[in-house]
Amino acid sequence: MEGKEGAYTFLALRHFGITPNKLFDMNRSERAFIFASCDVLKELEGGE
């Protein structure tokens, strides 16, 4: 299951054009928004 969550995170980061270096440079609230977006993608995929 962990691999699937990692895939959603990767896809969301790629969708937003975020590289690991950009993620590292973000502040806490920006990172929280990105990871919340990942959770939304997981919910949408699993909601069917």
C-alpha positions as CSV (number, residue, x, y, z in Angstrom):
1,M,0.0,0.0,0.0
2,E,2.9,2.3,0.8
3,G,4.1,2.2,-2.8
4,K,0.7,3.3,-4.1
5,E,0.6,6.3,-1.8
6,G,4.1,7.2,-3.0
7,A,2.9,7.0,-6.6
8,Y,0.1,9.5,-5.8
9,T,2.5,11.8,-4.1
10,F,4.9,11.6,-7.1
11,L,2.1,12.3,-9.6
12,A,0.8,15.3,-7.6
13,L,4.3,16.8,-7.3
14,R,4.8,16.3,-11.0
15,H,1.4,17.8,-11.8
16,F,2.4,21.0,-9.8
17,G,5.9,21.0,-11.4
18,I,7.6,20.5,-8.1
19,T,11.0,19.0,-7.9
20,P,12.5,17.6,-4.7
21,N,14.7,20.8,-4.4
22,K,11.6,23.0,-4.7
23,L,9.8,21.0,-2.0
24,F,12.7,21.3,0.3
25,D,12.8,25.1,-0.2
26,M,9.0,25.5,0.5
27,N,7.7,26.7,3.9
28,R,5.6,24.5,6.1
29,S,2.2,25.8,4.9
30,E,3.1,25.3,1.2
31,R,4.2,21.7,1.8
32,A,1.0,21.1,3.8
33,F,-1.0,22.3,0.8
34,I,0.8,20.0,-1.6
35,F,0.4,16.9,0.6
36,A,-3.3,17.8,1.2
37,S,-3.7,17.8,-2.6
38,C,-2.2,14.4,-2.7
39,D,-4.8,13.2,-0.2
40,V,-7.5,14.7,-2.3
41,L,-6.2,12.8,-5.4
42,K,-6.2,9.5,-3.3
43,E,-9.8,10.1,-2.2
44,L,-11.0,10.9,-5.8
45,E,-9.3,7.7,-7.1
46,G,-10.7,5.5,-4.3
47,G,-14.2,7.0,-4.3
48,E,-15.5,5.0,-7.2
